[in-house]
Amino acid sequence: MKDVAAEAGVSAMTVSRVVNGGAAVAPRTAARVVAAVRKLGYQRDDVARQLRRTHELSQIIGLLVDDVADPFMAAVASAAEDVARQRGSVMLIGSSRADLSREREVVAAFTARRVDGLILVPAAGSHRFLRPAQAQGTKIVCVDRAAPGLNVDAVVVDNFGAVREAVRRLAARGHRRIGYVGDTPRIRTFGERRRGYLAALAAAGLPADPALIGDGLRSGPQAAAAVTGMLALPDPPTALLAGNEILAFGALAVLPAGHAFVAFDDFALADRLTPPVTVIAQDPVALATRAAHLLFARIHGDVAPPRTVVMPTRLIERGSGELPGPFA
C-alpha cells in the first residue's frame, strides 16, 4: 500500500480509502490510485485486513463434505457455492473421506482463515471439538446428517422412513430374502437407512439374516463383492436395496436379471437401464440451498434455537423394484 501511495503521490490513508470504499476521495485522486494499483499489481490482503478488523465479516464460507467426487456431494457443493456467491461470499471446499481426524484438520484450516461459517457433512464421531469455534462466533449448519455432540441447525431427509417404505413394498410383492448394502452405520445417514431396512423386515415378520447385510462399503467394487457373496448363498436374496448411488453401480454390475432392486438416490441413466431402476430420490440442491440460507441467517443475527429441517424424498417406481418375488 505504501508503494501504491508513492506511485500515485498520495498518502497511504488515501490509498486505503480508495481500496476499501471508505470516505469520499476526489475523482482525479481516486483515478491516480487505481492506475497505480493496476501498474503495481497490488491486491488487497483480506486475511491481514481481518486481523485488523475482527468485528467485520470475512465473507468466506467453509464447506466440508464426505467426498467431493461423490455425485451427491458434488451437487451439494455446487448448490451451496451458488448461494454463497449470491450473498457476496467465496467458499472453501474440503473432503473428510468419512475420517474424523481429517475432518478436524480441514476445519482447523478453515477456521484459521476466519471463515464466517461452516456447512458441514459430518463424519462419524463426536463433534464437541467444534464448540470453541462456535464460542468464537463461527456459525455452523449441518447438511445430510446431524453432528453428534453439536447443537446446531441441520437439514436432512427421513432416511429411516424412506427405506422402511421401500423395503415394505418389496416384502409386499412377495420377496422374503431382501439384501442390503450400505456404508458404515456409524455415519448417521447410513445408520438410519439400515435401521429402516431392519424395521421393515420386522414389520413383515421376516428374519434379519446377517449374511444379507453388507456394511461399511465405500466403493462400487466393494458393493459388487458383497452382492456376489450374497448370491452365492444356498438361499440367496431375490431383492436388494443399495444405500447410495455409488453402491448401486457396484451392485447392478453383478446382480442377475430378475432380481428386484431399489437404490437410495437417483442417478443419471437410471431410467434408461433394463429394467429402469426404482429409486428413493432426494434433492441435494434443495438440501444444500436450504442449509446455506440457514447459515447466512445465523451469520447475520438469527439467534433462534437450533432447528432440524426434514426435506422430502420420493420413491420413484420405474420397474426394477416392482419385480415380483417367489411368494407373490
C-alpha positions in Angstrom: 0.0 0.0 0.0 2.9 2.3 0.7 4.3 1.6 -2.8 0.9 2.5 -4.3 0.8 5.7 -2.3 4.3 6.7 -3.5 3.4 5.8 -7.2 0.2 7.9 -7.0 1.7 10.7 -5.0 -0.9 10.4 -2.2 -0.9 9.2 1.4 -1.3 5.6 2.5 -4.6 6.6 4.1 -5.9 7.9 0.8 -5.0 4.5 -0.8 -6.8 2.7 2.0 -9.9 4.8 1.4 -10.0 4.1 -2.3 -9.3 0.3 -1.9 -11.8 -0.2 0.9 -14.5 2.1 -0.4 -14.4 4.4 2.6 -14.6 8.2 2.8 -15.0 10.2 -0.4 -11.9 10.8 -2.4 -11.7 13.3 -5.3 -12.3 11.6 -8.6 -8.9 12.6 -10.1 -7.1 11.4 -7.0 -9.0 8.1 -6.9 -8.1 7.6 -10.6 -4.4 8.0 -9.9 -4.7 5.5 -7.1 -6.5 3.0 -9.3 -3.9 3.4 -12.1 -1.1 2.8 -9.5 -2.9 -0.3 -8.2 -3.0 -1.7 -11.8 0.5 -0.8 -12.6 2.0 -2.4 -9.5 -0.3 -5.4 -9.4 -1.5 -4.6 -5.8 -4.1 -6.9 -4.4 -5.8 -6.4 -1.0 -4.9 -9.0 1.6 -8.2 -9.8 3.2 -6.7 -12.1 5.8 -4.5 -9.3 7.1 -7.4 -6.9 6.9 -9.4 -9.2 9.1 -6.7 -9.4 11.7 -7.0 -5.6 12.0 -10.9 -5.5 11.8 -12.0 -8.5 13.8 -15.6 -7.1 14.1 -16.1 -7.4 10.3 -17.1 -10.5 8.3 -14.5 -12.2 6.2 -17.1 -13.1 3.6 -15.6 -16.6 3.4 -17.6 -19.8 4.0 -16.2 -23.3 4.5 -17.9 -26.4 3.2 -16.8 -29.8 4.3 -18.3 -32.8 2.6 -17.6 -36.5 2.7 -16.0 -36.8 -0.7 -16.4 -34.0 -3.3 -16.0 -36.6 -6.1 -19.3 -38.3 -4.9 -22.0 -37.1 -7.3 -24.4 -36.4 -4.5 -21.8 -34.4 -2.6 -20.7 -32.6 -5.7 -24.3 -31.4 -6.2 -24.4 -30.2 -2.6 -21.1 -28.3 -3.1 -22.3 -26.6 -6.3 -25.6 -25.5 -4.8 -24.0 -24.2 -1.6 -21.4 -22.3 -3.6 -24.1 -20.7 -5.7 -25.8 -19.3 -2.6 -22.5 -18.1 -1.2 -21.8 -16.2 -4.4 -25.2 -14.6 -4.4 -24.5 -13.4 -0.9 -21.1 -11.9 -1.8 -19.0 -14.6 -0.2 -16.5 -17.1 -1.5 -16.5 -20.7 -0.5 -13.6 -23.0 0.6 -14.4 -26.7 0.0 -12.8 -29.8 1.5 -13.4 -33.5 1.9 -13.2 -35.6 5.1 -13.4 -39.0 3.4 -15.5 -40.0 6.5 -12.4 -39.7 8.6 -12.9 -37.6 11.8 -9.2 -36.7 12.2 -9.1 -35.5 8.6 -12.3 -33.5 9.2 -10.6 -31.8 12.2 -7.6 -30.9 10.1 -9.7 -29.3 7.4 -12.0 -27.5 9.8 -8.9 -26.1 11.6 -7.6 -24.9 8.2 -10.9 -23.2 7.6 -11.2 -21.5 11.0 -7.6 -20.3 10.8 -8.8 -18.3 7.7 -11.5 -16.8 9.8 -14.5 -18.2 7.9 -17.8 -16.7 8.9 -19.4 -20.1 8.9 -19.2 -23.8 8.1 -21.6 -26.0 6.2 -20.7 -29.5 7.4 -21.5 -33.0 6.3 -20.2 -34.6 9.5 -18.1 -37.8 9.7 -19.0 -40.4 12.4 -17.9 -39.5 15.9 -18.3 -36.6 18.4 -18.0 -33.0 17.2 -17.5 -31.4 20.5 -14.2 -30.2 19.1 -16.1 -27.5 17.2 -17.5 -25.9 20.3 -14.6 -23.5 20.8 -15.0 -22.3 17.2 -18.7 -21.7 17.9 -17.9 -19.8 21.0 -15.6 -17.5 19.0 -18.5 -16.7 16.6 -18.2 -19.3 13.8 -21.7 -20.3 12.7 -22.3 -24.0 11.8 -25.0 -25.7 9.9 -25.1 -29.5 9.1 -26.4 -30.9 5.9 -27.4 -34.5 5.1 -26.9 -35.6 8.7 -26.6 -34.1 12.2 -23.3 -33.9 14.1 -23.1 -35.9 17.3 -22.2 -33.6 20.2 -23.1 -30.4 18.4 -26.3 -28.5 18.9 -26.7 -26.7 15.6 -29.1 -26.4 12.7 -29.3 -29.4 10.4 -31.0 -30.1 7.0 -31.7 -33.8 6.5 -34.2 -36.2 5.0 -36.1 -39.0 6.7 -33.7 -41.8 5.8 -35.4 -44.3 8.2 -38.9 -43.8 6.8 -37.9 -43.8 3.2 -36.0 -47.1 3.4 -38.7 -48.7 5.6 -41.3 -47.9 3.0 -39.2 -49.2 0.1 -38.5 -52.5 1.8 -42.1 -52.8 2.9 -43.1 -52.7 -0.7 -40.5 -55.3 -1.7 -41.9 -57.6 1.0 -45.5 -56.9 -0.1 -44.5 -58.0 -3.6 -43.5 -61.5 -2.4 -39.8 -61.1 -1.5 -38.7 -62.9 1.7 -34.9 -62.7 1.2 -34.1 -59.0 0.8 -30.4 -57.9 0.9 -29.0 -54.5 1.9 -25.6 -52.9 1.1 -24.6 -49.7 2.8 -21.8 -47.6 4.2 -20.8 -47.8 7.9 -23.9 -47.4 10.2 -21.7 -45.2 12.5 -22.5 -42.5 9.9 -25.9 -41.3 10.9 -27.3 -41.2 7.4 -26.5 -44.9 6.8 -27.3 -45.9 10.4 -30.9 -44.6 9.8 -31.2 -46.3 6.4 -30.0 -49.6 7.9 -32.5 -49.2 10.8 -35.3 -48.6 8.3 -34.4 -51.8 6.5 -34.5 -53.8 9.7 -37.7 -52.2 10.9 -39.5 -53.1 7.6 -38.3 -56.7 7.9 -39.5 -57.0 11.4 -42.9 -55.5 10.5 -43.3 -58.1 7.7 -42.3 -60.9 10.0 -39.1 -61.6 8.2 -35.8 -62.5 9.9 -32.8 -60.2 9.6 -30.1 -62.5 8.1 -26.6 -61.0 8.8 -25.4 -62.7 5.6 -27.8 -60.4 3.6 -26.4 -57.2 5.1 -23.3 -55.6 3.7 -22.0 -52.7 5.9 -19.0 -50.4 5.8 -18.9 -50.4 2.0 -17.3 -47.3 0.4 -17.0 -48.1 -3.3 -18.7 -49.8 -6.2 -16.2 -52.8 -6.3 -16.8 -53.4 -2.5 -20.6 -53.4 -3.1 -20.1 -55.8 -6.1 -18.1 -58.2 -3.9 -20.7 -58.1 -1.1 -23.6 -58.8 -3.5 -21.6 -61.6 -5.2 -21.2 -63.2 -1.8 -24.9 -62.9 -1.1 -25.8 -64.5 -4.4 -23.5 -67.5 -3.6 -25.6 -68.3 -0.5 -27.7 -71.5 -0.6 -30.7 -69.2 -0.2 -29.7 -66.0 -2.0 -31.7 -62.8 -1.9 -34.4 -62.1 -4.6 -34.4 -58.4 -3.9 -31.7 -55.8 -2.9 -31.6 -52.3 -1.7 -28.4 -50.2 -2.1 -27.7 -47.4 0.4 -26.4 -44.8 -2.2 -25.8 -44.5 -5.9 -22.1 -45.5 -5.8 -23.0 -48.8 -4.1 -25.9 -49.1 -6.6 -23.5 -49.0 -9.5 -21.4 -51.9 -8.0 -24.5 -53.9 -7.1 -26.0 -53.6 -10.6 -22.8 -54.8 -12.2 -23.3 -58.3 -10.7 -27.0 -58.5 -10.0 -28.6 -61.0 -12.4 -31.8 -60.2 -14.3 -35.0 -60.9 -12.5 -33.8 -59.7 -9.1 -35.8 -56.8 -7.7 -33.6 -53.7 -6.9 -34.0 -50.3 -5.3 -31.3 -47.6 -4.9 -31.2 -44.7 -2.5 -30.5 -41.6 -4.6 -31.5 -41.1 -8.2 -28.7 -41.2 -10.7 -28.1 -40.4 -14.4 -29.5 -43.0 -16.8 -31.3 -44.9 -14.0 -34.5 -44.6 -16.1 -32.7 -46.0 -19.2 -31.5 -49.3 -17.8 -33.4 -52.5 -18.4 -35.5 -52.6 -16.3 -35.4 -48.9 -15.3 -34.2 -48.6 -11.7 -36.6 -47.8 -8.9 -35.0 -45.2 -6.6 -35.5 -43.3 -3.4 -34.9 -39.8 -4.7 -33.7 -36.9 -2.6 -32.8 -33.4 -3.8 -29.2 -32.5 -2.9 -29.6 -29.0 -4.4 -32.6 -28.3 -2.2 -30.8 -29.7 0.8 -27.7 -27.5 0.3 -29.6 -24.4 -0.7 -31.7 -24.6 2.5 -28.6 -25.2 4.6 -26.7 -22.3 3.0 -29.6 -19.9 3.6 -29.9 -21.1 7.3 -26.1 -20.4 7.7 -26.3 -16.9 6.3 -29.3 -16.2 8.5 -27.2 -17.2 11.5 -24.2 -15.1 10.3 -26.5 -12.1 10.1 -28.0 -12.3 13.5 -30.6 -15.1 13.7 -30.5 -16.3 17.4 -33.5 -18.7 17.3 -32.9 -22.2 18.9 -31.2 -24.7 16.6 -33.6 -26.5 14.3 -33.7 -29.6 12.2 -35.3 -29.3 8.8 -36.5 -32.5 7.3 -36.7 -32.4 3.5 -38.9 -34.8 1.5 -37.9 -37.9 -0.5 -39.8 -39.6 -3.3 -40.0 -43.3 -4.1 -39.9 -43.3 -7.9 -41.2 -46.7 -9.1 -39.7 -47.4 -12.5 -39.7 -51.2 -12.8 -36.8 -52.8 -11.0 -38.3 -52.5 -7.6 -41.6 -53.8 -8.7 -40.5 -57.2 -10.0 -42.5 -59.9 -8.1 -40.8 -62.3 -5.7 -41.3 -66.0 -5.4 -44.1 -65.6 -2.8 -46.2 -63.0 -4.8 
